[in-house]
Amino acid sequence: MKKIEAIIRHFKLDEIKTSLNEAGVEGMTITEVKGYGRQKGHTEMYRGNEYAIDFVPKVKVEVVVAEANLKGVVDTIMSKAQTGQMGDGKIFVSDLSEVIRIRTGETGEDAI
């Protein structure tokens, strides 16, 4: 089993959610996050004053999938999140040793 964490732009969330549902992903966790990478934030003007925004707001999408579905899910996120501009985000993939559904006690892929 694999855990996919994708840091994306806010306005791409609905498109990614719809595409992942169509691809058979049954659940996901969404978190509002802030951070920066190569972009190093940006500046904004407000009432004539310039302000440095060090941490850019993003959305983190977390999905757990069977290893067989990994490439398809990553490809879906990549194609839907990509704008070609700096700040499109990142995708992190990590191994999961165990998953347990609390309600039923199911484990492994049955718990996904």
LINSULFEN-V918534 format. One record per pair of residues at least 6 apart in sequence whose C-alpha atoms are under 6 Angstrom apart, sorted by the first residue. I is the first residue (numbers start at 1). J is the second residue. Records with the same first field share a line. If there is no record, write none. Layout:
I: J  J
This chain:
1: 65  66  67  96
2: 64  65  94  95  96
3: 63  64  93  94
4: 62  63  92  93
5: 61  62  91  92
6: 60  61  90  91
7: 59  60  89  90
8: 58  59  89
9: 58
10: 58  59
12: 81
16: 80
28: 62  63
29: 61  62
30: 60  61
31: 59  60
32: 59
33: 57  58  59
34: 55  56  57  58
35: 55  56
36: 55  56
41: 53  54  55  56
42: 52  53
43: 51  52  53
44: 50  51
82: 88
98: 108
99: 107  108
100: 106  107  111
101: 111
